[in-house]
Amino acid sequence: MAEPDIEQSKELNMDFETIQEQITAVNRLKLDGKISPEEYNQRIDEIKSELNDIICNSGASLTTKKIVQERASTIFASLPKLSPLHTIVDPHRDGGTGKRSKTR
């Protein structure tokens, strides 16, 4: 592998790690109830756009870009899109009343 390819690979890996951290942070906010479903969806869309920009602007070959885009679309397809009426059931909540269980 040529030296520029190694550097591109390192840069892409760092960019992907940043995207992964962003997804984790947004999911944590969602699970903690700190963002609305609309804001969650908006942030996920922003992360998708950022990832697409990273892929398009990378110096990777077209074949590699297509593989990465396919894998990325699989990751984002597994993330739930939340409607405003969607609620997440927290197993640590007491009987769905929205109050935390005292046994926790």
C-alpha positions, 0 to 999 in steps of 0.5 A, a space after each residue: 500500500 502506498 504511503 498516501 493510501 495509508 494516510 487516507 485510511 488513517 484519516 477516514 478511520 478517524 472521521 468514522 470514529 468521530 461519526 460513531 461518537 456522534 451517533 452514540 452521543 445522540 442515542 444517549 440523549 434520546 435514551 435520557 429523554 434530553 432531546 425530542 424525537 424531532 431533534 433526534 431525527 434532525 441530528 441523525 440526518 445531520 450526521 448522515 449528511 456529514 458522513 456522506 460529505 466525508 465519503 464524497 470528499 475522501 480520496 478513496 477509489 470509487 469502488 471503496 466509496 461505494 462499499 463504505 456508502 453501502 455499509 453506512 446506509 446499513 448502519 443508519 437503516 438500523 437506527 429507529 426514526 422516531 415520530 413525535 408520538 413515539 415513546 421508548 419503554 425504559 425497563 427501569 421505569 415503574 410499570 410504564 408510569 414514567 417514574 423511576 423504580 425505587 429498587 434501582 
